[in-house]
Amino acid sequence: MAWFAVQGVIDQEVVRAVWTEGQLRCDRLLGARARLLVDLGAEFRSDDPPHAYQASLQAPPVAVLLTIIRACDLTTVLVDLGNGFAECLTIGYAT
């Protein structure tokens, strides 16, 4: 994954993060919440295929993305340009 952007909500405030050229830039509130996940040693697992990622703000990019998504109360937009083409997913939740 070469590049991604995330928009979400924390405590009713819109927050954003961008990963590009191996570095993460994000709003202060989102960064603080994501650092807490890293400090707590949060882990993200998948069953198919079986894999686990430690919360991270540095690498690998997929771990950074999972950390940022989990740090949000609600993720509203995810943009991934990892394969050279734009793919945008807008996530909506029923109330």
C-alpha positions in Angstrom: 0.0 0.0 0.0 1.8 3.1 -1.2 -0.7 5.8 -0.1 -3.9 6.1 1.8 -6.2 8.8 3.4 -8.7 8.3 6.2 -11.4 10.6 7.4 -13.3 9.8 10.6 -14.9 11.2 13.7 -13.7 11.3 17.3 -15.9 12.8 20.0 -18.1 14.4 17.2 -15.0 16.1 15.7 -14.0 15.3 12.1 -10.4 14.0 11.9 -8.1 13.1 9.0 -4.9 11.2 8.3 -2.8 10.7 5.2 0.0 8.2 4.7 2.4 9.0 1.9 6.1 8.5 1.2 6.4 6.3 4.3 5.1 8.9 6.7 1.9 9.6 8.5 0.3 13.0 8.9 -2.8 13.4 10.9 -4.8 15.7 13.1 -3.6 16.1 16.7 -6.6 14.4 18.3 -6.4 11.4 16.0 -2.6 11.1 16.5 -3.0 11.1 20.3 -5.7 8.4 20.2 -3.6 6.3 17.8 -0.5 6.6 19.9 -2.5 5.3 22.9 -3.4 2.2 20.8 0.3 1.7 20.1 1.3 2.2 23.7 -1.3 -0.3 24.9 0.0 -2.9 22.4 -3.2 -3.3 20.5 -3.2 -6.1 18.0 -5.4 -6.6 14.8 -6.1 -10.1 13.6 -7.6 -11.7 10.6 -8.8 -15.3 10.2 -8.6 -15.6 6.4 -5.7 -15.6 5.8 -4.5 -15.9 9.4 -2.4 -12.8 10.3 -1.8 -10.4 13.1 -0.5 -6.8 13.1 0.7 -4.8 16.0 -0.7 -1.2 16.2 1.8 1.1 14.6 2.3 4.6 13.4 5.5 3.8 11.4 5.3 0.5 9.5 4.0 -1.6 7.8 1.5 0.6 6.1 -1.4 -1.8 6.7 -0.7 -1.8 10.4 -0.7 2.0 10.4 -4.0 2.0 8.4 -5.6 -0.4 10.9 -4.4 1.7 13.8 -5.8 4.9 12.4 -9.2 3.3 11.6 -9.5 1.8 15.1 -8.5 5.1 16.7 -11.6 6.7 15.2 -15.0 6.4 16.8 -16.4 6.2 13.3 -14.5 6.0 10.0 -16.4 7.8 7.2 -14.1 7.8 4.2 -11.1 5.6 3.2 -9.1 6.2 0.1 -6.5 3.7 -1.1 -4.1 4.4 -4.0 -1.9 1.5 -3.2 -2.0 -0.2 -6.7 -1.8 2.9 -8.9 -5.5 3.4 -9.2 -7.9 5.3 -6.9 -10.4 3.3 -4.9 -12.7 5.2 -2.6 -15.0 3.6 -0.1 -17.5 5.7 1.8 -18.7 3.9 4.9 -22.2 4.6 6.3 -23.9 3.3 9.4 -27.6 3.0 10.0 -28.8 4.9 13.0 
